[in-house]
Amino acid sequence: MRLDRPMVIIGAGPAGISAAKTLAAAGERPVVIDENAYPGGQIFRRPPAALARNETQLYGFDASRARRLKSTFEAIAPSIEYRAETLVWSVEDRRLHLSTAGIVKCMPFSRILLAAGAMDRVIPINGWTAPGVFSLGAAQIALKAQATFIGKRVVFIGTGPLLYLVAYQYAKAGADVAAVLDSSEPFSKITPLPALLADISNFSRGLFYVSQLLLRGVKIQTAIAPIEIVAGDRGVTSIRYEQSGQQGQSDCDAVAIGYGLRSETQLADLLGLSFQFDRRQRQWLPVTDGAGRTSVPHVYIAGDGASVRGSEVAEWEGELAALSLLEDMGRGSQKRASVLRRRIDSLSPFRRALDDHVFPFPHHFAEAIRDETIVCRCEGITAGQIRETVATTGEADINRIKAFSRLGMGRCQGRVCGAAACELIAATARTDISATGRLRGQAPLKPIPLSILAGDRR
Ligand SMILES: Cc1cc2nc3c(=O)[nH]c(=O)nc-3n(C[C@H](O)[C@H](O)[C@H](O)COP(=O)(O)OP(=O)(O)OC[C@H]3O[C@@H](n4cnc5c(N)ncnc54)[C@H](O)[C@@H]3O)c2cc1C
């Protein structure tokens, strides 16, 4: 018997598509909602038709997966209800609040599968709010979706696999990549080789990107600490950094900055899921049973939104969470679920090695943020103001600091500054990072004009 309220999947990335395929194959008709114009999520983001390029040009080694996911989506299209360019901006009482093309609607649901992905993690430095500074993901979106570069001469700074991938994509597309500045240690100092070999394909890709950058003459500096981005009236002019006690500088007119990713968990928060602190990712993540079930019976979660583990794991997790959902309706396949669990587990050593040894998040940088540096861009709150708030109130919980200082109270709801702010608060209060708590989700999750709320059609 079909339920009146549909099941909903939020996110049409690898996790969401794979979940939709599984539910459709079981005879369900899920509603798939995504704020993007096309399915594919972050990794398989597509340009508009006027800027179309083929999969190999867009996704390199991932081209065949992109083609496969695209044809999967085309094949299931008649069996699902796909709502593109639709933002889920709130959820309450088993009702989603959606915004599509300036119209808001409510959608009741029976069960929900969150596949909302991740976003960049940034650590502020002086100058990061200047014109010409982008997050790493935004730099890639400019290239993938708009076929453009963020500047004429670009520096990539931060750490993580995306740092080298995006720098390589820029260099390959003909951009002048001035430098790649990585906060992590040089590869020669990294020891956990057996764990890295657990995913030989991704490991080899990383080496390929580095070698291609070197062959193109791109300067790669490791174990760096950023000092500041220098900007004039016309935007960025250079970036200054420190390496082994020496100061360095790279001239550029744009900077892409990113220290890995953090899961998008606001919807999980609004849905009342339990969270636990993940030391490796230094983030609060929804509690799951390892197969996509959460602490709330009708809510399931998969992919980077559950824990950042890459697009292949996201795809398997999407299927696994959908199988759990079906099993809870009395229709699951334990055999397939075991296969998926084994696959996911097989890549865990690789991910752990990446997070712990190859590209550790340099949380200590937060301690060095200069007092005058803006941390919360939306409200213009500086590191000095945050330190002072911690010192004068004696508080270390980020929600309390928010109440006292307006940190994270603006348009982005702390999605951009929250992670670094927690590190800064922990360093100032000399407490463990987990003691700073997590910013409570607030609707609207992303900005929507008040005028469209006024026309709410219920
Ligand atoms: C900017 C960026 C670029 C990346 N590029 C690469 C890459 O080139 N190669 C690579 O291997 N990995 C890349 N990654 C990592 C990669 O995205 C993931 O490993 C993988 O795509 C995760 O799949 P997913 O399905 O969990 O989430 P995603 O692919 O992130 O898909 C989540 C989807 O949910 C939608 N969504 C989220 N919240 C809402 C909401 N409230 N309302 C409506 N829709 C919503 C988003 O629009 C998105 O399409 C990138 C990550 C980011 C953040």
The ligand as an SDF file (V2000), in Angstrom:
LIG
                    3D

 53 58  0  0  0  0  0  0  0  0999 V2000
   32.3480   22.3100   -3.5560 C   0  0  0  0  0  0  0  0  0  0  0  0
   32.7700   20.8600   -3.5660 C   0  0  0  0  0  0  0  0  0  0  0  0
   33.4050   20.3130   -4.6790 C   0  0  0  0  0  0  0  0  0  0  0  0
   33.7820   18.9760   -4.6980 C   0  0  0  0  0  0  0  0  0  0  0  0
   34.4100   18.4680   -5.8130 N   0  0  0  0  0  0  0  0  0  0  0  0
   34.8090   17.1700   -5.8170 C   0  0  0  0  0  0  0  0  0  0  0  0
   35.4960   16.6200   -6.9390 C   0  0  0  0  0  0  0  0  0  0  0  0
   35.7150   17.2960   -7.9400 O   0  0  0  0  0  0  0  0  0  0  0  0
   35.9040   15.3400   -6.8790 N   0  0  0  0  0  0  0  0  0  0  0  0
   35.6500   14.5610   -5.7760 C   0  0  0  0  0  0  0  0  0  0  0  0
   36.0380   13.3920   -5.7550 O   0  0  0  0  0  0  0  0  0  0  0  0
   34.9910   15.0570   -4.7210 N   0  0  0  0  0  0  0  0  0  0  0  0
   34.5750   16.3300   -4.7050 C   0  0  0  0  0  0  0  0  0  0  0  0
   33.9380   16.8340   -3.6100 N   0  0  0  0  0  0  0  0  0  0  0  0
   33.5900   15.9160   -2.5480 C   0  0  0  0  0  0  0  0  0  0  0  0
   32.3290   15.2420   -3.0840 C   0  0  0  0  0  0  0  0  0  0  0  0
   31.3110   16.2010   -3.1750 O   0  0  0  0  0  0  0  0  0  0  0  0
   31.7400   14.1920   -2.2890 C   0  0  0  0  0  0  0  0  0  0  0  0
   32.6590   13.2450   -1.9010 O   0  0  0  0  0  0  0  0  0  0  0  0
   30.5310   13.5220   -2.9390 C   0  0  0  0  0  0  0  0  0  0  0  0
   30.0100   14.2510   -4.0000 O   0  0  0  0  0  0  0  0  0  0  0  0
   29.5270   13.3830   -1.8560 C   0  0  0  0  0  0  0  0  0  0  0  0
   28.3230   12.9570   -2.3920 O   0  0  0  0  0  0  0  0  0  0  0  0
   26.9870   13.2580   -1.6250 P   0  0  0  0  0  0  0  0  0  0  0  0
   25.9070   12.6680   -2.4630 O   0  0  0  0  0  0  0  0  0  0  0  0
   27.1050   12.8230   -0.2170 O   0  0  0  0  0  0  0  0  0  0  0  0
   26.8680   14.8370   -1.5710 O   0  0  0  0  0  0  0  0  0  0  0  0
   26.9140   15.9410   -2.7080 P   0  0  0  0  0  0  0  0  0  0  0  0
   27.5110   15.4690   -3.9470 O   0  0  0  0  0  0  0  0  0  0  0  0
   27.5060   17.1240   -2.0610 O   0  0  0  0  0  0  0  0  0  0  0  0
   25.3640   16.2180   -2.9890 O   0  0  0  0  0  0  0  0  0  0  0  0
   24.5520   16.8480   -2.0410 C   0  0  0  0  0  0  0  0  0  0  0  0
   23.4480   17.5570   -2.7590 C   0  0  0  0  0  0  0  0  0  0  0  0
   22.4980   18.0030   -1.8040 O   0  0  0  0  0  0  0  0  0  0  0  0
   22.0050   19.2450   -2.2100 C   0  0  0  0  0  0  0  0  0  0  0  0
   21.5160   19.9480   -1.0160 N   0  0  0  0  0  0  0  0  0  0  0  0
   22.1730   20.1260    0.1540 C   0  0  0  0  0  0  0  0  0  0  0  0
   21.4090   20.8000    1.0330 N   0  0  0  0  0  0  0  0  0  0  0  0
   20.2430   21.0630    0.3880 C   0  0  0  0  0  0  0  0  0  0  0  0
   19.0670   21.7470    0.7680 C   0  0  0  0  0  0  0  0  0  0  0  0
   18.9090   22.2830    1.9940 N   0  0  0  0  0  0  0  0  0  0  0  0
   18.0690   21.8640   -0.1430 N   0  0  0  0  0  0  0  0  0  0  0  0
   18.1970   21.3120   -1.3670 C   0  0  0  0  0  0  0  0  0  0  0  0
   19.3000   20.6490   -1.7820 N   0  0  0  0  0  0  0  0  0  0  0  0
   20.3090   20.5220   -0.9130 C   0  0  0  0  0  0  0  0  0  0  0  0
   23.1880   19.9440   -2.8510 C   0  0  0  0  0  0  0  0  0  0  0  0
   22.7630   20.8980   -3.7880 O   0  0  0  0  0  0  0  0  0  0  0  0
   23.9330   18.7800   -3.5140 C   0  0  0  0  0  0  0  0  0  0  0  0
   23.6230   18.6430   -4.8770 O   0  0  0  0  0  0  0  0  0  0  0  0
   33.5310   18.1620   -3.5790 C   0  0  0  0  0  0  0  0  0  0  0  0
   32.8860   18.7010   -2.4590 C   0  0  0  0  0  0  0  0  0  0  0  0
   32.5160   20.0420   -2.4390 C   0  0  0  0  0  0  0  0  0  0  0  0
   31.8330   20.6010   -1.2230 C   0  0  0  0  0  0  0  0  0  0  0  0
  1  2  1  0
  2  3  1  0
  2 52  2  0
  3  4  2  0
  4  5  1  0
  4 50  1  0
  5  6  2  0
  6  7  1  0
  6 13  1  0
  7  8  2  0
  7  9  1  0
  9 10  1  0
 10 11  2  0
 10 12  1  0
 12 13  2  0
 13 14  1  0
 14 15  1  0
 14 50  1  0
 15 16  1  0
 16 17  1  0
 16 18  1  0
 18 19  1  0
 18 20  1  0
 20 21  1  0
 20 22  1  0
 22 23  1  0
 23 24  1  0
 24 25  2  0
 24 26  1  0
 24 27  1  0
 27 28  1  0
 28 29  2  0
 28 30  1  0
 28 31  1  0
 31 32  1  0
 32 33  1  0
 33 34  1  0
 33 48  1  0
 34 35  1  0
 35 36  1  0
 35 46  1  0
 36 37  1  0
 36 45  1  0
 37 38  2  0
 38 39  1  0
 39 40  1  0
 39 45  2  0
 40 41  1  0
 40 42  2  0
 42 43  1  0
 43 44  2  0
 44 45  1  0
 46 47  1  0
 46 48  1  0
 48 49  1  0
 50 51  2  0
 51 52  1  0
 52 53  1  0
M  END
$$$$
